[in-house]
Amino acid sequence: MKKKKEMLYYLPFALLLLAELIIHWKIDLNVVGGDDTVFLAYSQEEGFSLLPWLAERYMTWSSRTAIEAVLMLMVNLPAVVWRIADSFVVVIGAAALTRLLERREYREYYSFFISLMFLALPYSYMSLAGWIATSLNYMWPLAFGLIGIYPVRKYIEGERIRLPEGILCTVCLIFAGSSEQMAFVLLASYGCCGVYLLCGKERRRIWQQCKYYLLQTALTLLCFVYILACPGNAIRSASETATWLPEFASYSLLKKIELGVTVTIKSIFVQENIGFLVMTFLLAALIWQYRKNWGCRIMALIPAFIMLVFTEIRQLLGSDHPFLNLNTIEGIGLILVCGIVLLDFYILMGKSPQFLLVSGVYAAALATKAVIGFSPTIYTSGERTSWVMDVLFLGCVAVLLSKWDFKNKQANIILSMALLFACAPSILLNYVMCA
């Protein structure tokens, strides 16, 4: 029985890897333009040396030193290396998210659901600035960042972190911390873990067994400081402002926040966001199961209904939607819907650690996208900046599954079929769009 459960746990990851290899083999990397071509040209300049180039890059353009070091290596290798490596990284991301949030006794369900939803994520986003460059800047830091966060779970559960495991998590954390979005996620994760332990019954253990946790927290802080202190980031921002959005320099703080919220709302409701769609419908189903109060049940249906209207029904009607304006009733209403999701989390979970966890993951998801409002490339970056948010929504789904009754086999079949139905169009679209 145990061997069967182990096989069922790992099988979805194997199938996800096979599917990703098929998709990656269809991708045309011989496209002129994009950052892949730019980085290849850098590496072929006369007298090029990686370390001096990275140092100059930090001073004049970007703090993503670890990412760009790997990127320079990858663009000079045969294309097959990236196809295989990136396929494995997608699976690593799915497996790390599963391991981070699963209920151990029902882990085979988690691996199936999360692998299925990962396959449905719009991977064509990774083509927007060159396949290799975009995937290394968004997918790779996310996957390795989830590994870097894993000690948080082990620490809360009182499990010992072995030396090889600790080294792996530290290396992954340093690489992921080179990305601004993941540096924020890492800092929030370790910071919230510390607050939770200090406010709970485990505060003594922080001082008794704190060495590795404090090391990871310190490294996360250093990654954040490294980004904030980078002279190149300010230079790049000024250059991109002049190139893409000259009026950005005159925007107030409130205006930038408004822009960030606007693009976040657009990415959720106007684009087909499979993670948010599944999250809202699963949340509604669980509240209907656990709460008999009709007010709570109606409140649970609002986000799911609005999400359905703005994705499936709007697409069926063939209507296009302009860039959302938060000053309209529609824009304000959609912000309220995002707030109602938080209220629904509380209705379902009450004052529990699960509520704090799912709310934290949800807030982090929204924040990683909204921060793009502080970039002058807000209109030109495209949906690739939504990638971390989309995956964190899957994290919310994983937390919600902790309330699912997996002993009910009939309910499990219904949930599996519903997920297959919801994800199938996106999976097919992925296969077509990545060609």
C-alpha positions in Angstrom: 0.0 0.0 0.0 2.8 2.4 0.9 4.7 1.7 -2.4 1.5 2.3 -4.3 1.0 5.7 -2.6 4.6 6.6 -3.3 4.1 5.7 -7.0 0.9 7.7 -7.2 2.7 10.6 -5.6 5.6 10.7 -8.1 3.7 9.7 -11.2 2.1 13.2 -11.8 5.6 14.7 -11.7 6.9 12.2 -14.3 3.9 12.9 -16.5 4.4 16.7 -16.1 8.1 16.3 -17.1 7.1 14.3 -20.2 4.5 17.0 -21.2 7.0 19.8 -20.6 9.6 18.1 -22.7 7.0 17.7 -25.6 6.1 21.4 -25.3 9.7 22.6 -25.0 10.7 20.5 -28.1 8.1 22.5 -30.1 9.5 25.9 -29.1 11.4 27.8 -31.8 14.5 29.3 -30.2 15.8 30.7 -33.6 13.8 33.9 -33.3 15.7 37.1 -34.0 15.5 39.7 -31.3 14.7 39.5 -27.6 17.1 39.3 -24.7 18.5 35.9 -25.7 20.1 37.5 -28.7 21.3 40.5 -26.7 23.0 38.3 -24.1 24.6 36.1 -26.7 26.0 39.2 -28.4 27.5 40.3 -25.1 29.2 37.0 -24.6 30.8 37.1 -28.1 32.3 40.6 -27.7 36.1 40.7 -28.0 37.8 40.3 -24.6 34.6 39.3 -22.8 35.1 37.9 -19.3 32.2 36.9 -17.1 33.1 38.2 -13.7 34.2 41.7 -14.8 31.1 41.9 -17.0 28.8 41.0 -14.0 30.5 43.6 -11.9 30.0 46.3 -14.6 26.4 45.1 -15.1 25.7 45.6 -11.3 27.1 49.1 -11.5 25.3 50.1 -14.7 22.1 48.1 -15.2 20.9 45.2 -13.0 21.2 43.5 -9.6 20.3 40.0 -11.0 23.9 38.9 -10.9 23.3 35.2 -10.1 20.6 34.9 -12.7 22.6 36.6 -15.4 25.6 34.5 -14.7 23.6 31.3 -15.4 21.9 33.1 -18.3 25.2 33.9 -20.0 26.2 30.3 -19.7 22.9 29.0 -21.0 22.7 31.1 -24.2 26.1 29.7 -25.2 25.1 26.1 -24.8 23.2 24.0 -27.4 19.4 24.7 -27.4 18.7 21.1 -26.2 20.4 21.9 -22.9 17.9 24.7 -22.1 14.9 22.6 -23.3 15.8 19.7 -20.9 16.9 22.0 -18.0 13.8 24.2 -18.2 11.5 21.2 -18.4 13.1 19.9 -15.2 12.9 23.3 -13.5 9.1 23.5 -14.1 8.7 20.1 -12.5 11.0 21.2 -9.6 8.7 24.2 -9.1 5.6 22.0 -9.0 7.2 19.4 -6.7 8.6 22.1 -4.4 5.2 23.8 -4.1 3.6 20.4 -3.4 6.1 19.5 -0.8 5.8 22.9 0.9 2.1 22.9 1.3 0.9 19.3 1.1 -0.9 17.2 3.8 1.4 14.3 4.2 -1.3 11.7 4.4 -2.9 12.8 1.1 0.2 13.9 -0.7 -0.7 11.9 -3.9 -3.7 14.1 -4.4 -1.6 17.2 -4.0 0.9 16.1 -6.6 -1.8 15.4 -9.1 -3.7 18.6 -8.7 -0.7 20.9 -8.6 1.0 19.2 -11.6 -2.2 19.5 -13.5 -2.5 23.2 -12.7 1.2 23.9 -13.5 0.7 22.4 -16.9 -2.3 24.8 -17.4 -0.3 27.9 -16.6 0.4 30.1 -19.7 4.0 29.2 -20.3 4.0 31.2 -23.5 4.6 34.2 -21.2 8.2 33.0 -21.2 8.6 34.0 -24.9 7.9 37.7 -24.4 11.5 38.7 -24.0 13.2 35.6 -25.3 12.5 32.1 -24.1 15.8 31.5 -22.3 16.2 35.0 -20.7 12.5 35.2 -19.6 12.4 31.7 -18.1 15.7 32.2 -16.2 14.4 35.5 -14.8 11.0 34.3 -13.8 10.5 30.5 -13.7 13.9 29.5 -12.3 14.0 31.9 -9.4 10.5 30.9 -8.5 11.3 27.2 -8.5 14.5 27.5 -6.6 12.9 30.1 -4.2 10.2 27.5 -3.2 13.1 25.2 -2.3 14.7 28.0 -0.4 11.5 28.5 1.6 11.1 24.8 2.5 13.1 25.1 5.8 10.4 27.3 7.1 7.9 24.4 7.1 10.5 22.0 8.6 11.3 24.5 11.3 7.7 25.1 12.2 7.0 21.4 12.4 10.1 20.9 14.5 11.9 18.7 12.0 15.7 18.6 11.8 17.4 20.1 8.7 20.2 17.8 7.5 23.4 19.2 6.2 23.0 18.3 2.4 19.4 19.6 2.6 20.6 22.8 4.2 23.3 23.5 1.7 20.8 22.9 -1.2 18.2 25.3 0.3 20.8 27.9 0.9 22.2 27.8 -2.6 18.6 27.9 -4.0 17.8 30.9 -1.7 20.8 32.9 -2.9 19.9 32.3 -6.6 16.2 33.1 -6.1 17.1 36.2 -4.1 18.7 37.7 -7.2 15.1 38.3 -8.5 13.3 41.3 -7.0 9.9 39.5 -6.8 11.3 36.4 -5.1 13.5 38.4 -2.8 10.3 39.9 -1.5 8.6 36.5 -1.2 11.6 35.0 0.6 11.8 37.9 3.1 8.1 37.8 3.7 8.2 34.0 4.3 11.1 34.0 6.8 9.9 37.2 8.4 6.4 35.8 9.0 7.8 32.6 10.2 9.8 34.4 12.8 6.8 36.5 14.0 4.6 33.3 14.1 7.2 31.5 16.3 7.8 34.5 18.5 4.1 35.0 19.1 3.4 31.2 19.6 4.5 28.6 22.1 7.7 27.8 20.1 9.6 31.1 20.9 12.1 29.2 23.1 13.0 27.0 20.1 14.1 30.0 18.1 17.0 30.6 20.4 17.7 27.0 21.1 17.8 25.8 17.4 18.0 29.1 15.5 21.4 28.9 13.8 20.2 27.7 10.3 17.0 29.7 10.4 18.9 32.9 11.3 21.4 32.2 8.5 18.6 31.9 5.9 16.9 35.0 7.2 20.2 37.0 7.2 20.9 35.8 3.6 17.4 36.9 2.5 18.0 40.3 4.1 21.4 40.6 2.3 19.7 39.7 -1.0 17.2 42.5 -0.5 19.9 45.0 0.5 22.0 43.9 -2.5 19.0 44.8 -4.8 18.3 48.1 -3.1 21.9 49.2 -3.1 22.5 48.4 -6.8 23.5 51.6 -8.7 22.5 49.9 -11.9 18.9 49.6 -11.0 18.5 53.4 -10.7 20.4 53.9 -14.0 18.2 51.3 -15.7 15.0 52.9 -14.3 16.0 56.3 -15.7 16.9 54.9 -19.1 13.7 52.9 -19.3 11.7 55.9 -18.2 13.1 58.0 -21.1 12.5 55.2 -23.5 9.2 53.8 -22.6 7.2 56.2 -20.3 8.7 59.7 -20.0 5.8 60.9 -17.8 6.6 58.2 -15.3 9.1 60.5 -13.6 6.3 62.9 -12.6 4.0 60.2 -11.2 3.2 60.4 -7.5 3.4 57.5 -5.1 -0.3 57.1 -5.2 -0.3 57.1 -9.0 2.2 54.3 -9.0 0.2 52.3 -6.5 -2.9 52.8 -8.6 -1.1 51.6 -11.7 0.2 48.5 -9.9 -3.3 47.7 -8.6 -4.7 48.2 -12.1 -2.4 45.8 -13.8 -2.9 43.3 -11.1 -6.7 43.4 -11.5 -6.3 43.2 -15.2 -4.1 40.1 -15.0 -6.6 38.4 -12.7 -9.9 39.2 -14.4 -9.2 40.1 -18.0 -6.5 37.5 -18.7 -7.6 33.9 -18.2 -6.0 33.3 -14.8 -6.5 29.6 -14.1 -5.1 29.7 -10.6 -7.5 32.4 -9.4 -10.4 30.7 -11.2 -9.7 27.3 -9.5 -9.1 29.0 -6.1 -12.4 30.9 -6.1 -14.5 27.9 -7.1 -12.8 25.6 -4.6 -13.3 28.2 -1.9 -17.0 28.5 -2.8 -17.4 24.7 -2.7 -15.7 24.4 0.7 -17.7 27.2 2.2 -21.0 25.5 1.0 -19.8 22.3 2.5 -18.7 23.7 5.9 -21.1 26.7 6.4 -24.9 26.5 6.5 -25.4 30.3 6.8 -26.8 31.6 3.5 -25.1 34.9 3.9 -21.7 33.1 4.0 -22.6 30.9 1.0 -23.7 33.9 -1.1 -20.5 35.7 -0.2 -18.5 32.7 -1.3 -20.2 32.7 -4.7 -19.4 36.3 -5.6 -15.7 35.9 -6.5 -16.3 32.7 -8.4 -19.3 34.2 -10.3 -17.4 37.4 -11.2 -14.3 35.3 -12.3 -16.6 33.2 -14.5 -18.1 36.3 -16.1 -14.8 38.0 -16.8 -13.1 34.9 -18.3 -15.3 32.2 -19.7 -18.5 34.1 -20.5 -16.6 37.2 -21.9 -14.6 34.9 -24.2 -17.7 33.1 -25.4 -19.3 36.4 -26.3 -16.1 37.5 -28.0 -15.8 40.8 -26.3 -12.5 42.6 -25.8 -11.8 44.6 -22.7 -9.9 47.9 -22.5 -7.2 48.6 -19.9 -9.1 48.8 -16.6 -9.5 52.2 -14.9 -9.8 52.1 -11.1 -11.9 55.2 -11.2 -14.8 53.3 -12.8 -17.4 51.3 -10.9 -16.1 48.2 -12.6 -12.6 48.8 -11.4 -13.6 49.5 -7.8 -15.9 46.5 -7.9 -13.1 44.2 -8.9 -10.9 45.4 -6.1 -13.7 44.7 -3.7 -14.0 41.2 -5.1 -10.3 40.6 -4.2 -11.1 41.8 -0.7 -14.1 39.4 -0.5 -11.7 36.5 -1.2 -9.9 37.4 2.0 -13.2 37.5 3.8 -14.1 34.1 2.4 -10.8 32.7 3.7 -11.9 33.9 7.2 -15.4 32.5 6.8 -13.9 29.1 5.9 -11.0 28.9 8.3 -11.7 31.3 11.1 -8.9 32.3 13.4 -6.5 29.5 12.5 -2.9 29.1 11.3 -4.4 27.9 7.9 -6.2 31.3 7.6 -2.9 33.2 8.3 -1.1 31.0 5.8 -3.5 31.3 2.9 -4.0 35.0 3.5 -0.3 35.5 3.5 0.2 33.6 0.3 -2.7 35.5 -1.3 -1.4 38.9 -0.2 2.1 38.0 -1.4 0.7 36.9 -4.8 -1.1 40.3 -5.3 2.0 42.3 -4.1 4.4 40.6 -6.5 2.4 41.8 -9.4 1.3 45.2 -8.0 5.0 46.2 -7.5 5.3 46.5 -11.3 3.5 49.9 -10.8 6.9 51.2 -9.6 8.5 50.3 -12.9 8.5 52.5 -16.1 8.1 49.3 -18.1 4.6 48.7 -16.7 3.0 48.7 -20.1 5.8 46.9 -22.0 6.8 44.1 -19.6 3.7 42.1 -20.6 2.2 39.2 -18.6 5.5 37.6 -17.7 5.6 39.7 -14.5 2.4 37.8 -13.5 4.2 34.5 -13.3 5.0 34.5 -9.6 1.5 35.7 -8.8 -0.1 32.9 -10.9 2.0 30.2 -9.1 1.3 31.6 -5.6 -2.5 31.4 -6.5 -1.8 27.7 -6.9 -0.3 27.8 -3.4 -3.6 29.2 -2.1 -5.3 26.2 -3.8 -2.9 23.8 -2.0 -3.7 25.4 1.4 -7.5 25.3 0.7 -7.1 21.6 0.0 -6.2 21.1 3.6 -10.0 21.5 4.3 -11.0 19.0 1.6 -12.4 15.6 2.8 -10.1 13.2 0.9 -11.8 10.3 2.6 -14.9 10.9 0.4 -13.9 9.1 -2.8 -16.9 10.3 -4.8 -16.0 14.0 -3.9 -12.4 13.3 -5.0 -13.6 12.1 -8.4 -15.8 15.1 -8.8 -13.0 17.5 -7.9 -10.6 15.7 -10.2 -13.0 15.9 -13.1 -13.8 19.6 -12.4 -10.1 20.4 -12.4 -9.5 18.5 -15.6 -12.4 20.3 -17.3 -11.1 23.7 -16.1 -7.5 23.1 -17.0 -7.9 21.2 -20.3 -8.5 24.3 -22.6 -5.4 26.1 -21.0 -3.3 23.0 -21.5 -4.2 22.7 -25.1 -3.6 26.4 -25.6 -0.2 26.0 -24.0 0.7 23.4 -26.5 -0.4 25.5 -29.4 1.0 28.9 -28.2 4.4 27.5 -27.4 5.0 26.3 -30.9 
